[in-house]
Amino acid sequence: MPSYTPPLRDMQFVMHEVLKVADDYKAMPTYAEVDADTINAVLEEGGKFASEVIFPLNISGDEEGCRLDQDTHEVATPQGFKQAYAKYIEGGWPALSCDPDFGGQGLPVVVSQAFYEMLNAANQAWTMYPGLTSGAYAALRAHGTPEQKKTYLPKLVSGEWTGTMCLTEPHCGTDLGLLRTKAEPQGDGTYRLTGNKIFISAGEHDLVPNIVHLVLARLPDAPKGSKGISLFIVPKYNVNPDGSLGARNGIYCGGLEHKMGIHGNATAQMVLDGAVGTLVGEPNKGLQAMFVMMNAARVGVGMQSLGLTEVAYQNALAYAKDRVQMRSLSGPKAKDKPADPIIVHPDVRKMLLTAKAYAEGGRALALWSAQLIDRELNHPDEKVRKDAAEIVALLTPIVKAFITDNGWTATSACLQVFGGHGYIKEWGMEQFVRDARINMIYEGTNTIQSLDLLGRKVLGNQGATLKKFGKLVAQLVEEEGVNEKMAEFINPIALLGEQMTKFTTEIGFKGFQNPDEVGAAAVDYLRVAGHLVFGYLWARMAQVALREIAAGNTDPFYKAKLQTARFYFARLFPETATLMRTARSGAKVLLDTDEALA
């Protein structure tokens, strides 16, 4: 059976020693009273909930799955899920970073981000039930009417109701301009929605009495394509004026998907049969409102793979220390045993360190992104808010795609550490791999994220935002450029920072002549950008570790951080050279292949 220990020490290192979030919050009236002790206390309790309440349900939930009653269209979640959700509400966890005006606790996004990493490590399938609720809350808080906010936000914040995001249809996934769900106005401010949605995570379940679906649909006079999409609130049960639940609405689960992983979560086929809904925001501008939720979901998916990377690493490390096989090539290391623990073997260490470097780099990126979101939403200085928003927009596709790609690599490597036992269900490793695979697909495939990064976030403003991030790299390089002990961490990012300008310009020029060149280069480009961001953060972490050691701190944590940083820059970061070469190979070798793909 696998185990999980919340990585509180590393979270505290990133938040307080690298990012210094508490100092940041002193400049924000909203969070002026939030200090390191408060953050640590909340996350310590959050870690207990994750490891003690939902982690024990991970394997059993995967084995049992969800059950649909075809007559009532009700879905039963695995045994223990409902009781765990009741404890989740009892602990006030849904309200962690929500607005106190709607019953929230008003804590920074950094806190909820760290909490969600632990939830995902403990049980991704369970965490997906409340997971999209925060996105629904954000979308309605930004675009809902006062009446809609009053009706729905307190219930979402308390966790009494959950939310979903109903986008995908059988004939259209990412290309939402093709969606066919119709919304007919009823003349009383409501609409009747008819259509079919698929792949709706937590679309139907028994954890709460009401589910608030945010549904994309077309009005009768809507323009074609994505410019004719509107957003609607469609609750499972209609809500009476006094806030009580009314009649069952015309939206129900017609089937559950049979999936490779996340079996404990109900991935539902939703049927809208004259369901009553209310418009969110302006007609035909639903995508703008939904993007608030979609961006939150993309960051959330990155957190899912970060959690899986961490828990897979922990279990692979424990196994490698215990399992004895063969002798070390340089001579016996455990002379009192018939063979050495497999952790002595170089390639086993490579697999373990790959997962560790991707987990700790991903954690730094996720928490830095959350810190920037806190600035964007709460800092009193408009320029600070604007700069933070720009960097967050740049980082969002990297958080989603780079962390999930790395999560797939890491969980696969950790399964490999177990050898044949990794392929056996009882150890839990194959579940981490299966669960990790979906994260590269949904909320916009990683190719879509790559096109978003290169096409919109970089080339869309002639590289202005990328240059803004480049200044942060250059600032660190200038600060530590003469420090010989930092050279192994600074020189690689300084070189890649310089190469990135030329690389981006070259791809942009080719794309201007032929747009397919952008599509051909985008996935490789995102991984290069991901490594630049990871490299920047790993250099910052190494900087702190070196300073602590120089000051006489003998905590082995800092030596471990430096060793992991050295591994990252020596073994993982050099991937950028190959990626830039393959990206530059162009579109012709991909598209001039009609005979090969006949």
C-alpha positions as CSV (number, residue, x, y, z in Angstrom):
1,M,0.0,0.0,0.0
2,P,1.3,3.5,-0.8
3,S,1.8,6.2,1.7
4,Y,1.8,10.0,1.6
5,T,3.5,12.7,3.8
6,P,2.5,16.3,3.0
7,P,5.7,18.2,1.9
8,L,5.2,21.0,4.4
9,R,8.9,21.8,4.8
10,D,9.4,22.3,1.1
11,M,6.3,24.4,0.8
12,Q,7.5,26.6,3.7
13,F,10.9,27.0,2.0
14,V,9.4,28.2,-1.2
15,M,6.8,30.5,0.4
16,H,8.8,32.0,3.1
17,E,12.5,31.8,2.1
18,V,12.3,32.1,-1.7
19,L,9.2,34.1,-2.4
20,K,8.8,35.8,1.0
21,V,5.1,35.9,0.6
22,A,4.3,37.3,4.0
23,D,6.4,40.4,3.2
24,D,4.5,40.8,0.0
25,Y,1.2,40.7,1.9
26,K,2.2,43.6,4.1
27,A,1.7,45.8,1.1
28,M,-1.8,44.5,0.5
29,P,-4.6,45.7,2.9
30,T,-6.6,42.6,2.1
31,Y,-3.9,40.3,3.5
32,A,-2.0,42.6,5.8
33,E,-2.7,40.4,8.9
34,V,-1.6,37.2,7.2
35,D,1.8,36.0,8.4
36,A,4.0,32.9,8.0
37,D,2.7,31.3,11.2
38,T,-0.9,31.6,10.0
39,I,-0.1,30.1,6.7
40,N,1.9,27.3,8.2
41,A,-0.8,26.4,10.7
42,V,-3.5,26.3,8.0
43,L,-1.5,24.1,5.8
44,E,-0.5,21.8,8.6
45,E,-4.2,21.1,9.2
46,G,-4.8,20.8,5.5
47,G,-2.1,18.2,5.2
48,K,-3.7,16.2,7.9
49,F,-7.1,16.3,6.1
50,A,-5.4,15.2,2.8
51,S,-3.3,12.4,4.3
52,E,-5.7,11.1,6.9
53,V,-9.1,11.6,5.4
54,I,-9.0,11.3,1.6
55,F,-5.7,9.5,0.9
56,P,-7.0,6.2,2.4
57,L,-9.9,6.4,-0.1
58,N,-7.7,6.7,-3.2
59,I,-7.2,3.0,-4.1
60,S,-10.6,1.9,-2.9
61,G,-12.3,4.7,-4.9
62,D,-10.3,3.7,-8.0
63,E,-11.4,0.1,-7.6
64,E,-15.1,0.8,-6.9
65,G,-15.7,3.7,-9.3
66,C,-19.0,5.5,-9.7
67,R,-22.4,3.9,-10.3
68,L,-25.2,5.4,-12.4
69,D,-28.8,4.6,-11.8
70,Q,-30.3,4.7,-15.3
71,D,-33.8,5.2,-14.0
72,T,-33.2,8.1,-11.7
73,H,-30.0,9.4,-13.4
74,E,-28.4,9.7,-10.0
75,V,-24.7,8.8,-9.5
76,A,-23.4,7.2,-6.4
77,T,-19.7,8.0,-5.6
78,P,-17.4,5.4,-4.1
79,Q,-17.8,4.4,-0.5
80,G,-16.4,7.0,1.9
81,F,-16.3,9.9,-0.6
82,K,-19.5,11.5,0.8
83,Q,-18.4,11.3,4.4
84,A,-15.0,12.8,3.5
85,Y,-16.7,15.7,1.7
86,A,-18.8,16.3,4.8
87,K,-15.6,16.6,6.8
88,Y,-14.2,18.9,4.1
89,I,-17.2,21.3,4.6
90,E,-17.0,21.0,8.4
91,G,-13.4,22.1,8.3
92,G,-14.2,25.2,6.3
93,W,-11.9,24.2,3.5
94,P,-14.0,25.3,0.5
95,A,-14.0,28.9,1.7
96,L,-10.2,29.1,2.2
97,S,-9.4,31.9,-0.4
98,C,-12.9,33.1,-1.1
99,D,-14.2,36.6,-0.4
100,P,-15.5,37.2,3.2
101,D,-18.5,39.0,1.7
102,F,-19.8,35.6,0.5
103,G,-18.7,33.7,3.6
104,G,-15.1,33.1,2.6
105,Q,-12.1,33.1,4.9
106,G,-10.2,35.6,2.7
107,L,-6.8,33.9,2.8
108,P,-4.3,34.3,-0.1
109,V,-4.4,32.2,-3.2
110,V,-1.0,30.9,-2.2
111,V,-2.6,29.0,0.7
112,S,-5.3,27.4,-1.4
113,Q,-2.8,26.5,-4.1
114,A,-0.6,24.7,-1.6
115,F,-3.6,23.0,0.0
116,Y,-4.8,21.8,-3.4
117,E,-1.4,20.2,-4.2
118,M,-1.8,18.1,-1.1
119,L,-5.4,17.2,-2.0
120,N,-4.4,16.1,-5.5
121,A,-1.5,14.0,-4.2
122,A,-3.8,12.3,-1.7
123,N,-6.7,11.6,-4.1
124,Q,-7.1,13.4,-7.5
125,A,-10.4,11.8,-8.3
126,W,-12.0,13.0,-5.0
127,T,-10.5,16.4,-5.3
128,M,-12.1,16.9,-8.7
129,Y,-15.6,17.1,-7.0
130,P,-14.9,20.4,-5.2
131,G,-12.1,21.3,-7.6
132,L,-14.1,23.1,-10.3
133,T,-16.3,24.8,-7.7
134,S,-13.6,27.5,-7.1
135,G,-13.6,28.2,-10.8
136,A,-17.3,28.5,-11.0
137,Y,-17.1,30.9,-8.0
138,A,-14.5,33.0,-9.7
139,A,-16.5,33.2,-13.0
140,L,-19.7,34.2,-11.2
141,R,-17.9,36.7,-8.9
142,A,-16.5,38.4,-12.0
143,H,-19.5,38.3,-14.3
144,G,-22.6,37.4,-12.4
145,T,-25.4,39.8,-11.6
146,P,-26.0,40.9,-8.0
147,E,-28.9,38.5,-7.8
148,Q,-26.9,35.6,-9.2
149,K,-24.1,36.3,-6.7
150,K,-26.5,36.4,-3.8
151,T,-28.2,33.2,-4.9
152,Y,-25.2,31.1,-5.7
153,L,-21.9,32.4,-4.3
154,P,-22.5,31.7,-0.6
155,K,-23.6,28.1,-1.4
156,L,-20.5,27.6,-3.5
157,V,-18.2,29.2,-1.0
158,S,-19.5,27.1,1.9
159,G,-19.3,23.9,-0.3
160,E,-23.0,23.2,0.2
161,W,-23.3,23.2,-3.6
162,T,-20.6,22.3,-6.1
163,G,-20.0,23.7,-9.6
164,T,-19.1,22.3,-13.0
165,M,-18.0,23.6,-16.4
166,C,-20.1,22.3,-19.3
167,L,-18.2,23.0,-22.5
168,T,-17.4,19.9,-24.6
169,E,-19.9,18.2,-26.9
170,P,-19.6,14.9,-28.8
171,H,-18.6,16.7,-32.0
172,C,-16.4,19.5,-30.6
173,G,-13.8,19.6,-27.9
174,T,-11.4,22.5,-28.0
175,D,-13.1,24.1,-31.0
176,L,-16.0,25.5,-29.1
177,G,-17.2,27.5,-32.1
178,L,-18.8,24.3,-33.3
179,L,-21.0,23.8,-30.3
180,R,-24.7,23.2,-30.9
181,T,-26.4,23.5,-27.5
182,K,-29.3,25.9,-27.9
183,A,-30.8,28.5,-25.5
184,E,-34.3,29.8,-26.2
185,P,-35.4,32.9,-24.3
186,Q,-38.6,32.5,-22.3
187,G,-39.5,36.2,-22.0
188,D,-39.2,36.2,-18.2
189,G,-35.4,36.5,-18.0
190,T,-34.8,32.7,-18.2
191,Y,-33.8,30.4,-21.1
192,R,-34.6,26.8,-22.0
193,L,-31.4,24.9,-22.9
194,T,-31.3,21.8,-25.1
195,G,-28.3,19.8,-26.1
196,N,-25.7,17.3,-25.1
197,K,-22.4,17.7,-23.2
198,I,-19.7,15.1,-22.6
199,F,-16.6,14.6,-20.4
200,I,-18.1,16.7,-17.6
201,S,-16.0,16.1,-14.5
202,A,-18.2,15.7,-11.4
203,G,-21.2,16.4,-13.6
204,E,-23.5,14.3,-11.3
205,H,-22.8,12.9,-7.8
206,D,-24.3,12.4,-4.4
207,L,-22.0,14.6,-2.3
208,V,-24.3,17.7,-2.3
209,P,-28.0,18.5,-2.8
210,N,-27.4,20.8,-5.7
211,I,-24.9,21.2,-8.6
212,V,-24.4,24.5,-10.3
213,H,-23.6,23.9,-14.0
214,L,-22.0,26.7,-16.0
215,V,-23.1,25.9,-19.6
216,L,-22.1,27.3,-22.9
217,A,-24.9,27.5,-25.5
218,R,-26.1,29.5,-28.5
219,L,-29.0,32.0,-28.6
220,P,-31.3,31.8,-31.6
221,D,-29.8,34.8,-33.3
222,A,-26.2,34.1,-32.3
223,P,-23.4,34.6,-34.9
224,K,-21.6,31.6,-36.1
225,G,-18.4,30.5,-34.5
226,S,-17.0,31.4,-31.1
227,K,-18.4,34.9,-31.3
228,G,-21.9,33.5,-30.9
229,I,-21.5,31.7,-27.6
230,S,-23.2,32.7,-24.4
231,L,-22.8,31.4,-20.8
232,F,-25.7,30.2,-18.6
233,I,-26.2,29.1,-15.0
234,V,-28.1,25.8,-15.1
235,P,-28.6,24.3,-11.6
236,K,-29.5,20.6,-11.1
237,Y,-32.4,21.8,-9.0
238,N,-34.0,25.2,-9.7
239,V,-33.6,27.7,-6.9
240,N,-36.6,29.4,-5.3
241,P,-36.6,33.2,-4.6
242,D,-36.0,32.4,-0.9
243,G,-32.9,30.3,-1.8
244,S,-34.6,26.9,-1.1
245,L,-34.4,24.2,-3.7
246,G,-37.3,23.9,-6.2
247,A,-38.2,21.4,-8.9
248,R,-35.7,19.1,-10.6
249,N,-34.3,20.9,-13.6
250,G,-34.1,19.4,-17.1
251,I,-30.4,18.6,-16.9
252,Y,-29.3,15.0,-16.1
253,C,-26.6,12.4,-16.5
254,G,-27.2,10.2,-19.4
255,G,-24.1,8.1,-19.0
256,L,-20.7,7.8,-17.3
257,E,-17.5,7.5,-19.3
258,H,-15.4,4.4,-18.9
259,K,-11.9,5.8,-18.4
260,M,-8.3,4.9,-18.1
261,G,-8.0,6.6,-14.7
262,I,-9.7,8.9,-12.2
263,H,-12.3,6.2,-11.7
264,G,-13.5,7.7,-8.5
265,N,-14.7,10.8,-10.3
266,A,-17.9,10.8,-12.3
267,T,-17.0,12.0,-15.8
268,A,-20.6,12.5,-17.0
269,Q,-22.5,12.7,-20.3
270,M,-24.9,15.5,-19.5
271,V,-28.3,15.8,-21.3
272,L,-30.0,19.2,-21.4
273,D,-33.7,18.7,-22.1
274,G,-35.4,22.1,-21.8
275,A,-33.3,22.9,-18.8
276,V,-34.0,26.3,-17.2
277,G,-30.9,28.6,-17.2
278,T,-30.1,32.3,-16.6
279,L,-27.6,34.3,-18.7
280,V,-24.2,35.2,-17.2
281,G,-22.7,38.4,-18.6
282,E,-23.6,39.7,-22.0
283,P,-25.2,37.7,-24.9
284,N,-22.7,36.1,-27.3
285,K,-19.8,36.9,-24.9
286,G,-19.8,33.7,-22.9
287,L,-16.3,32.7,-23.7
288,Q,-14.9,35.8,-22.0
289,A,-16.8,34.9,-18.8
290,M,-15.9,31.3,-19.1
291,F,-12.2,32.0,-19.6
292,V,-12.1,33.1,-15.9
293,M,-13.1,29.5,-15.0
294,M,-11.0,27.9,-17.7
295,N,-7.8,29.6,-16.7
296,A,-8.5,28.6,-13.1
297,A,-9.1,25.1,-14.2
298,R,-5.8,25.0,-16.2
299,V,-3.8,26.0,-13.2
300,G,-5.8,23.4,-11.2
301,V,-4.8,20.7,-13.7
302,G,-1.2,21.6,-13.2
303,M,-1.7,21.2,-9.5
304,Q,-3.1,17.7,-10.1
305,S,0.0,16.5,-11.8
306,L,2.2,18.3,-9.3
307,G,0.5,16.3,-6.5
308,L,0.8,13.0,-8.4
309,T,4.5,13.7,-9.0
310,E,5.2,14.3,-5.3
311,V,3.3,11.2,-4.1
312,A,4.8,8.9,-6.7
313,Y,8.3,10.2,-5.8
314,Q,7.8,9.6,-2.1
315,N,6.8,6.0,-2.7
316,A,9.5,5.2,-5.2
317,L,12.1,6.7,-2.9
318,A,10.9,4.5,0.0
319,Y,10.9,1.4,-2.2
320,A,14.4,2.1,-3.6
321,K,15.8,2.3,-0.1
322,D,14.2,-1.0,0.9
323,R,14.4,-3.2,-2.2
324,V,17.7,-5.1,-2.6
325,Q,18.8,-6.2,-6.0
326,M,22.3,-6.9,-7.4
327,R,25.5,-5.2,-6.2
328,S,26.7,-1.7,-6.9
329,L,29.0,-1.6,-9.9
330,S,31.7,0.0,-7.7
331,G,31.5,-2.7,-5.0
332,P,29.1,-3.8,-2.3
333,K,27.5,-1.0,-0.3
334,A,25.4,-3.2,2.1
335,K,27.8,-5.9,3.0
336,D,25.5,-7.3,5.7
337,K,22.9,-8.1,3.0
338,P,22.8,-10.5,0.0
339,A,22.5,-7.5,-2.4
340,D,22.5,-3.7,-2.3
341,P,19.4,-1.5,-2.1
342,I,18.5,-0.4,-5.6
343,I,19.0,3.2,-4.7
344,V,22.8,2.7,-5.1
345,H,22.3,2.2,-8.8
346,P,22.9,5.4,-11.0
347,D,19.9,5.0,-13.2
348,V,17.5,4.4,-10.3
349,R,18.8,7.7,-8.8
350,K,18.3,9.4,-12.1
351,M,14.6,8.4,-12.1
352,L,14.1,9.4,-8.5
353,L,15.9,12.8,-9.0
354,T,13.9,13.4,-12.2
355,A,10.7,13.1,-10.2
356,K,12.1,15.1,-7.3
357,A,13.4,18.0,-9.5
358,Y,10.1,18.2,-11.4
359,A,8.1,18.1,-8.1
360,E,10.1,20.8,-6.4
361,G,10.4,23.0,-9.6
362,G,6.7,22.6,-10.2
363,R,5.9,23.6,-6.6
364,A,8.0,26.7,-6.9
365,L,6.2,27.6,-10.2
366,A,2.8,26.9,-8.8
367,L,3.3,29.0,-5.7
368,W,5.0,31.8,-7.5
369,S,2.0,31.9,-9.9
370,A,-0.3,32.1,-6.9
371,Q,1.7,34.9,-5.4
372,L,1.4,36.8,-8.7
373,I,-2.4,36.2,-8.7
374,D,-2.6,37.6,-5.2
375,R,-0.8,40.7,-6.4
376,E,-3.0,40.9,-9.5
377,L,-6.2,40.8,-7.4
378,N,-5.2,42.7,-4.3
379,H,-2.2,45.0,-4.6
380,P,-3.0,48.7,-4.2
381,D,-0.5,49.8,-6.9
382,E,-2.1,49.5,-10.4
383,K,1.2,49.0,-12.1
384,V,2.0,46.1,-9.8
385,R,-1.4,44.6,-10.5
386,K,-1.0,45.0,-14.3
387,D,2.6,43.5,-14.4
388,A,1.5,40.6,-12.3
389,A,-1.5,39.9,-14.5
390,E,0.8,39.9,-17.6
391,I,3.2,37.4,-16.1
392,V,0.4,35.2,-14.9
393,A,-1.1,35.1,-18.4
394,L,2.3,34.0,-19.7
395,L,2.8,31.3,-17.0
396,T,-0.7,29.8,-17.1
397,P,-0.2,27.6,-20.2
398,I,3.3,26.6,-18.8
399,V,1.7,25.6,-15.4
400,K,-0.8,23.5,-17.2
401,A,1.3,21.9,-20.0
402,F,4.8,21.8,-18.6
403,I,3.9,20.5,-15.2
404,T,1.5,17.8,-16.6
405,D,4.1,16.7,-19.2
406,N,6.6,16.4,-16.4
407,G,4.1,14.6,-14.2
408,W,3.6,11.9,-16.9
409,T,7.4,11.5,-17.2
410,A,7.9,11.4,-13.4
411,T,5.1,9.0,-12.5
412,S,6.2,6.7,-15.3
413,A,9.8,6.8,-14.0
414,C,8.6,6.2,-10.4
415,L,6.7,3.1,-11.6
416,Q,9.8,1.9,-13.3
417,V,11.7,2.1,-10.0
418,F,9.4,-0.6,-8.7
419,G,10.2,-2.9,-11.7
420,G,7.6,-5.5,-12.1
421,H,5.9,-4.6,-8.8
422,G,5.2,-1.2,-10.3
423,Y,2.9,-2.8,-12.8
424,I,1.0,-4.5,-10.0
425,K,-2.1,-2.8,-8.6
426,E,-1.5,-3.3,-4.9
427,W,1.5,-0.9,-4.9
428,G,-0.6,2.0,-6.2
429,M,2.0,3.2,-8.7
430,E,0.1,2.2,-11.8
431,Q,-2.9,4.3,-10.6
432,F,-0.7,7.4,-10.3
433,V,0.4,6.9,-13.9
434,R,-3.2,6.3,-15.2
435,D,-4.5,9.3,-13.3
436,A,-1.6,11.5,-14.5
437,R,-2.4,10.8,-18.2
438,I,-5.7,12.7,-18.3
439,N,-4.0,15.9,-17.1
440,M,-2.2,16.3,-20.4
441,I,-5.5,16.2,-22.3
442,Y,-8.3,18.0,-20.6
443,E,-8.9,21.8,-20.0
444,G,-7.2,22.3,-23.4
445,T,-4.7,19.7,-24.6
446,N,-1.1,20.5,-24.1
447,T,-0.7,21.3,-27.8
448,I,-3.5,23.9,-27.4
449,Q,-1.6,25.4,-24.4
450,S,1.5,25.5,-26.5
451,L,-0.3,27.4,-29.3
452,D,-1.8,29.7,-26.7
453,L,1.7,30.4,-25.3
454,L,3.5,31.0,-28.6
455,G,0.7,32.4,-30.7
456,R,-1.1,34.6,-28.2
457,K,1.0,35.2,-25.2
458,V,4.4,35.7,-27.0
459,L,3.9,36.5,-30.7
460,G,0.5,38.2,-30.0
461,N,2.2,41.2,-28.4
462,Q,5.6,40.9,-30.2
463,G,7.2,39.3,-27.3
464,A,6.6,42.1,-24.8
465,T,5.5,39.9,-21.9
466,L,8.3,37.4,-22.6
467,K,10.8,40.4,-22.4
468,K,9.2,41.3,-19.1
469,F,10.0,37.9,-17.7
470,G,13.4,38.1,-19.4
471,K,14.1,41.1,-17.2
472,L,13.6,39.1,-14.1
473,V,16.1,36.5,-15.4
474,A,18.5,39.3,-16.3
475,Q,18.1,40.8,-12.8
476,L,19.0,37.5,-11.1
477,V,22.0,37.0,-13.5
478,E,23.3,40.5,-12.7
479,E,22.8,40.0,-9.0
480,E,24.7,36.7,-8.9
481,G,26.8,36.8,-12.1
482,V,30.1,37.3,-10.2
483,N,29.3,34.7,-7.6
484,E,31.4,31.6,-8.5
485,K,29.3,29.3,-6.4
486,M,26.2,30.3,-8.4
487,A,27.8,29.9,-11.8
488,E,26.5,26.4,-12.4
489,F,23.0,27.7,-11.9
490,I,23.3,31.2,-13.4
491,N,25.2,30.5,-16.6
492,P,22.6,28.1,-18.1
493,I,19.7,30.5,-17.6
494,A,21.8,33.5,-18.8
495,L,22.6,31.6,-22.0
496,L,19.1,30.3,-22.6
497,G,17.7,33.8,-21.9
498,E,19.9,35.2,-24.7
499,Q,19.0,32.3,-27.0
500,M,15.3,32.7,-26.4
501,T,15.2,36.1,-28.0
502,K,16.7,34.9,-31.2
503,F,14.7,31.6,-31.1
504,T,11.4,33.5,-30.7
505,T,12.2,36.0,-33.4
506,E,13.1,33.3,-35.8
507,I,9.9,31.2,-35.2
508,G,7.8,34.4,-35.4
509,F,9.3,35.4,-38.7
510,K,8.7,32.0,-40.2
511,G,5.2,32.0,-38.8
512,F,4.4,35.3,-40.4
513,Q,5.2,33.8,-43.8
514,N,3.5,30.5,-43.0
515,P,1.2,30.1,-39.9
516,D,1.8,26.3,-39.9
517,E,5.4,27.0,-38.8
518,V,3.9,28.2,-35.4
519,G,1.9,25.0,-35.1
520,A,5.0,22.9,-35.9
521,A,7.2,24.6,-33.3
522,A,4.7,25.3,-30.5
523,V,5.0,22.2,-28.4
524,D,8.8,22.2,-28.4
525,Y,8.7,26.0,-27.8
526,L,6.6,25.6,-24.6
527,R,9.0,23.1,-23.2
528,V,11.9,25.4,-23.8
529,A,10.0,28.2,-22.1
530,G,9.1,25.9,-19.3
531,H,12.7,25.1,-18.6
532,L,13.6,28.8,-18.7
533,V,11.0,29.4,-16.0
534,F,12.0,26.3,-14.0
535,G,15.7,27.3,-14.4
536,Y,15.0,30.7,-13.1
537,L,13.2,29.3,-10.0
538,W,15.8,26.6,-9.4
539,A,18.5,29.3,-9.5
540,R,16.5,31.3,-6.9
541,M,16.2,28.2,-4.7
542,A,19.9,27.5,-5.0
543,Q,20.7,31.1,-4.1
544,V,18.8,30.8,-0.8
545,A,20.3,27.4,0.0
546,L,23.8,28.7,-0.6
547,R,23.2,31.7,1.6
548,E,21.9,29.5,4.4
549,I,24.9,27.2,4.2
550,A,27.3,30.2,4.1
551,A,25.6,31.5,7.2
552,G,26.4,28.3,9.1
553,N,23.0,26.5,8.8
554,T,23.7,22.8,9.0
555,D,20.2,21.7,8.1
556,P,20.6,18.9,5.5
557,F,17.6,20.3,3.7
558,Y,19.7,23.0,2.0
559,K,22.4,20.6,0.9
560,A,19.7,18.4,-0.6
561,K,18.2,21.4,-2.4
562,L,21.6,22.2,-4.0
563,Q,22.1,18.6,-5.0
564,T,18.7,18.5,-6.7
565,A,19.4,21.8,-8.4
566,R,22.7,20.5,-9.8
567,F,21.0,17.4,-11.1
568,Y,18.2,19.5,-12.8
569,F,20.7,21.7,-14.6
570,A,23.0,18.9,-15.6
571,R,20.4,16.3,-16.6
572,L,17.1,17.9,-17.4
573,F,17.7,21.5,-18.4
574,P,20.0,20.6,-21.4
575,E,16.9,19.2,-23.2
576,T,16.4,22.8,-24.4
577,A,19.2,22.5,-27.0
578,T,17.5,19.5,-28.7
579,L,14.1,21.2,-28.4
580,M,15.3,24.3,-30.1
581,R,16.8,22.3,-32.9
582,T,13.7,20.2,-33.5
583,A,11.5,23.3,-33.4
584,R,13.7,24.9,-36.1
585,S,13.3,21.9,-38.3
586,G,10.1,23.5,-39.5
587,A,6.7,22.5,-40.8
588,K,7.7,20.9,-44.1
589,V,9.0,17.7,-42.6
590,L,5.6,17.3,-40.8
591,L,3.2,18.4,-43.6
592,D,5.0,17.2,-46.7
593,T,4.1,13.6,-45.7
594,D,0.9,12.7,-47.6
595,E,2.4,9.4,-48.9
596,A,3.8,8.5,-45.5
597,L,0.4,9.0,-43.9
598,A,-1.7,7.6,-46.7
